Amino acid sequence: MILKGDTSDGVPNVLSGDNVFVEGVRQTPLRQNKIDQLINDPKSMGEEIYRNYLRNKKLIDLSETPDSVRKEIIYNYNNQKVSDRGKVFPYLVDKRCRMLLESVEEFV
């Protein structure tokens, strides 16, 4: 979720600064009442939080991926060796990507 960020990818929640993981600082807690407020109006809590919202949207929302990057991903996928596709399932198991394992057939 854009508001909560993604700690596994190093994306902090919208109430926290860009450097919280780098400096080892604790994130500012994001409570449900603030989530509700931000869902209705991301600009409602000020300019800095809205900037953080836009940061997270760009980093998490796949619809924000630039076309050049999309084309490169598709090109690389279509031109990979068939033998490399057999490495996807063990990788996802090793990295404990449970949600991706449910749709692993889409990757291979």
KESE-511483 format. One line per field, with one value per residue: x, y, z of N, C-alpha, C in turn; residue number from 1. Coordinates in pm, 1 decimal. Example, Ala and Ser with C-alpha at 12.3 -4.5 7.8 and 13.67 -1.06 7.14 Angstrom:
% KESE-511483
nX <- c(1319.0:1285.0)
nY <- c(-569.0:-225.0)
nZ <- c(780.0:708.0)
caX <- c(1230.0:1367.0)
caY <- c(-450.0:-106.0)
caZ <- c(780.0:714.0)
cX <- c(1320.0:1290.0)
cY <- c(-330.0:3.0)
cZ <- c(780.0:787.0)
num <- c(1:2)
END
This chain:
% KESE-511483
nX <- c(84.0:49.9:45.4:142.7:393.2:676.7:863.9:1035.2:1134.6:1256.3:1102.2:966.1:682.2:428.8:445.6:700.7:1044.5:1269.8:1508.7:1488.0:1541.6:1805.6:1940.3:1863.4:1650.8:1346.3:1031.0:765.9:467.5:184.4:-133.7:-471.4:-671.1:-532.9:-466.9:-722.5:-789.0:-591.4:-647.9:-885.7:-805.3:-503.9:-354.0:-428.4:-282.8:-67.2:214.1:465.7:400.2:234.5:423.1:577.2:384.1:359.3:618.6:615.2:411.9:528.1:737.7:615.4:371.9:300.9:193.3:319.6:559.8:813.4:776.6:1002.1:1138.0:947.5:936.8:1197.3:1196.1:1003.3:1129.7:1365.8:1249.4:1120.1:1342.7:1497.7:1683.9:1537.8:1610.8:1673.8:1431.3:1351.7:1464.9:1314.8:1104.8:1249.0:1395.1:1191.3:1086.0:1309.4:1340.6:1110.0:869.7:570.1:324.7:389.5:451.7:204.2:124.9:320.0:327.9:277.3:517.9:684.3)
nY <- c(-117.9:220.1:420.9:294.6:213.9:2.3:-191.6:-404.5:-337.7:-103.4:127.2:383.1:460.5:713.2:910.2:921.0:1017.5:1020.9:897.3:715.1:436.4:417.7:561.9:418.5:496.8:500.1:455.2:696.3:623.3:505.5:545.2:410.2:612.0:821.5:703.3:672.9:942.7:1023.7:861.0:966.9:1230.2:1294.0:1528.3:1644.6:1644.4:1808.7:1955.7:1818.8:1553.4:1493.3:1508.4:1285.7:1091.6:1103.3:1023.2:755.9:653.6:665.8:484.9:243.1:192.4:18.4:118.9:353.4:302.7:387.9:397.0:319.6:151.7:-49.5:-157.0:-255.6:-453.8:-631.5:-699.1:-825.7:-1037.5:-1180.0:-1259.1:-1420.4:-1712.0:-2032.2:-2218.2:-2060.2:-1988.7:-2190.5:-2131.6:-1957.3:-2045.2:-2182.0:-1957.8:-1781.0:-1935.1:-1953.8:-1683.8:-1639.4:-1543.5:-1547.3:-1449.5:-1409.4:-1668.2:-1785.4:-1712.5:-1804.5:-1928.3:-1729.7:-1610.5:-1786.3)
nZ <- c(0.0:-76.9:122.4:354.9:278.4:200.8:372.0:312.4:66.5:123.1:134.6:307.7:528.4:460.3:653.4:733.2:685.7:398.3:467.0:681.2:700.1:623.1:819.0:1035.7:1191.3:1374.2:1217.7:1183.4:1346.0:1165.7:1199.0:1187.1:1171.8:1051.7:811.8:699.5:667.0:483.6:264.9:172.9:110.4:0.8:27.2:260.9:501.5:486.4:308.4:311.0:379.7:167.3:-36.8:35.1:-6.2:-287.4:-350.0:-256.6:-418.9:-670.9:-635.6:-561.7:-700.8:-982.7:-1215.3:-1249.6:-1364.8:-1589.3:-1949.5:-2100.2:-1924.4:-1886.3:-2147.3:-2168.6:-1969.8:-2072.3:-2313.7:-2216.4:-2076.2:-2282.1:-2427.3:-2269.6:-2172.5:-2199.6:-2009.5:-1790.0:-1684.7:-1517.0:-1278.5:-1138.1:-958.3:-740.7:-649.9:-560.7:-354.0:-183.4:-112.4:22.6:-96.8:-79.0:-187.1:-455.2:-528.6:-552.6:-802.4:-977.4:-1223.5:-1405.2:-1442.4:-1568.7)
caX <- c(0.0:128.5:54.6:221.9:526.1:716.2:993.4:1123.9:1196.1:1316.9:1012.7:902.1:544.5:421.6:473.5:843.7:1135.4:1336.1:1629.9:1467.4:1606.2:1949.8:1990.6:1816.7:1553.8:1213.3:930.5:653.3:354.4:73.7:-254.0:-584.4:-741.6:-454.4:-484.1:-854.4:-781.2:-507.5:-717.0:-983.5:-738.3:-360.6:-296.4:-490.0:-193.2:45.3:296.4:570.2:338.2:189.9:544.7:609.3:282.8:399.4:739.7:575.7:334.2:623.2:819.9:538.4:265.0:359.6:144.2:411.6:683.6:835.2:760.8:1131.3:1167.5:852.3:980.3:1319.2:1155.9:937.1:1233.6:1450.5:1169.6:1099.4:1469.5:1575.2:1699.5:1432.3:1666.2:1672.5:1296.4:1342.1:1524.5:1220.9:1036.5:1339.3:1428.1:1077.0:1078.1:1422.8:1318.5:981.2:775.6:448.7:222.5:435.0:445.1:67.6:108.2:450.4:310.1:278.0:656.2:758.6)
caY <- c(0.0:342.0:494.0:220.6:187.5:-137.2:-198.2:-501.0:-268.2:20.0:240.9:414.3:509.1:853.3:1000.9:911.7:1075.8:934.8:834.0:642.6:305.4:439.2:607.4:328.5:568.1:439.0:526.3:756.7:531.4:544.5:488.0:395.3:739.1:898.2:633.5:712.0:1082.7:1033.6:795.8:1063.7:1347.7:1283.6:1659.8:1697.0:1649.3:1898.0:1946.3:1716.8:1420.3:1474.7:1477.3:1146.2:1011.3:1097.9:940.5:616.3:616.4:645.1:368.1:120.7:175.1:-25.3:201.0:466.3:258.2:453.1:309.9:262.9:40.8:-157.3:-219.8:-332.2:-572.8:-723.1:-747.6:-920.9:-1156.5:-1255.4:-1305.5:-1499.2:-1853.8:-2114.3:-2284.4:-1965.9:-1980.8:-2291.8:-2079.2:-1864.4:-2106.1:-2194.1:-1824.3:-1730.1:-2014.0:-1913.0:-1547.5:-1641.6:-1455.5:-1628.0:-1397.3:-1433.9:-1812.3:-1818.5:-1688.2:-1828.6:-1968.0:-1609.3:-1571.0:-1884.9)
caZ <- c(0.0:-93.1:248.6:453.3:229.1:187.6:440.0:247.7:-46.6:170.9:112.7:435.9:520.6:417.4:765.2:763.1:587.6:300.6:518.6:807.5:699.6:610.7:948.6:1139.9:1274.0:1377.1:1139.1:1253.7:1334.7:1078.6:1258.3:1095.8:1149.8:955.0:683.8:648.0:624.8:364.3:153.1:122.4:55.0:32.2:56.2:383.1:617.6:463.7:188.2:323.8:374.7:29.0:-112.9:66.7:-75.2:-428.1:-351.5:-244.6:-537.5:-780.1:-607.0:-538.8:-798.9:-1109.2:-1326.9:-1258.1:-1428.1:-1719.6:-2065.5:-2140.7:-1833.0:-1920.2:-2272.4:-2140.9:-1894.3:-2165.5:-2405.3:-2144.4:-2045.9:-2406.6:-2481.9:-2174.8:-2203.8:-2140.4:-1890.3:-1678.3:-1628.0:-1412.7:-1156.4:-1074.8:-844.0:-625.0:-600.3:-484.7:-230.6:-100.2:-64.0:93.2:-168.6:-80.7:-278.7:-592.4:-554.2:-591.5:-946.5:-1038.6:-1363.2:-1487.8:-1462.3:-1648.5)
cX <- c(88.8:148.0:147.5:364.9:551.6:856.4:1088.1:1193.0:1258.8:1233.6:939.7:755.9:544.7:449.4:622.7:927.2:1201.5:1446.2:1609.8:1538.7:1757.5:2009.7:1946.9:1719.9:1419.6:1116.8:825.6:533.1:241.2:-51.8:-370.3:-657.3:-666.4:-464.1:-615.7:-853.2:-702.7:-570.6:-815.3:-917.5:-590.2:-294.9:-338.1:-394.4:-66.8:130.3:399.8:512.3:287.0:309.8:584.8:510.2:321.1:525.6:701.8:497.6:427.9:703.6:742.0:438.7:324.6:307.2:232.1:544.1:699.2:827.0:892.1:1169.0:1074.8:898.8:1104.6:1288.1:1093.9:1038.9:1319.2:1375.6:1155.9:1228.1:1555.3:1583.4:1589.7:1483.0:1666.2:1535.7:1275.7:1399.8:1427.6:1159.6:1129.7:1378.3:1315.1:1059.0:1186.4:1400.2:1184.6:879.9:644.2:345.1:261.8:430.6:305.9:44.0:238.6:436.8:305.4:419.6:730.5:682.0)
cY <- c(124.7:413.7:426.2:195.4:38.9:-151.8:-296.3:-440.7:-134.9:144.1:268.7:456.4:659.2:953.5:1007.8:967.4:972.7:849.2:748.3:508.1:318.1:475.8:518.8:393.2:495.9:523.6:588.9:664.1:589.8:473.3:492.0:527.4:827.2:834.9:674.5:854.7:1095.8:966.2:893.0:1183.2:1343.7:1417.3:1713.7:1712.5:1730.5:1861.9:1834.4:1576.0:1391.3:1442.6:1331.7:1050.5:994.8:1013.6:792.7:568.6:584.5:516.8:237.1:91.2:140.1:52.5:325.1:429.5:325.4:352.4:245.6:143.5:-76.5:-233.0:-304.5:-460.4:-675.7:-783.2:-854.7:-1049.3:-1242.9:-1315.0:-1384.4:-1644.2:-1931.5:-2180.5:-2192.2:-1957.9:-2081.6:-2245.7:-1991.6:-1924.3:-2122.6:-2058.5:-1770.5:-1805.5:-1968.7:-1775.9:-1530.3:-1541.8:-1530.2:-1579.2:-1421.1:-1582.1:-1855.3:-1798.7:-1709.2:-1867.4:-1847.8:-1563.7:-1663.5:-1929.8)
cZ <- c(0.0:40.2:348.6:409.0:217.6:245.7:372.5:126.6:-6.0:146.3:244.3:418.8:493.5:529.6:796.4:649.0:499.5:362.1:644.1:811.0:692.7:745.7:1064.2:1236.8:1266.6:1294.9:1230.3:1237.1:1248.7:1127.1:1158.7:1069.9:1049.4:815.9:620.1:594.4:494.1:242.5:89.9:54.9:92.2:67.1:193.2:501.0:591.7:343.8:195.6:314.1:234.2:-61.5:-90.9:0.3:-222.4:-446.0:-351.1:-366.2:-653.0:-760.2:-601.1:-650.0:-935.7:-1229.5:-1346.1:-1326.5:-1564.3:-1835.0:-2107.9:-2053.6:-1861.2:-2043.5:-2250.7:-2065.1:-1987.3:-2262.7:-2336.9:-2110.9:-2170.5:-2461.8:-2382.8:-2220.1:-2132.9:-2013.1:-1769.0:-1612.0:-1515.7:-1279.6:-1077.5:-949.3:-724.0:-565.3:-513.0:-353.5:-133.6:-36.9:7.3:33.9:-187.5:-181.1:-424.7:-627.2:-600.2:-741.0:-1022.4:-1185.7:-1457.6:-1520.1:-1556.8:-1770.0)
num <- c(1:2:3:4:5:6:7:8:9:10:11:12:13:14:15:16:17:18:19:20:21:22:23:24:25:26:27:28:29:30:31:32:33:34:35:36:37:38:39:40:41:42:43:44:45:46:47:48:49:50:51:52:53:54:55:56:57:58:59:60:61:62:63:64:65:66:67:68:69:70:71:72:73:74:75:76:77:78:79:80:81:82:83:84:85:86:87:88:89:90:91:92:93:94:95:96:97:98:99:100:101:102:103:104:105:106:107:108)
END
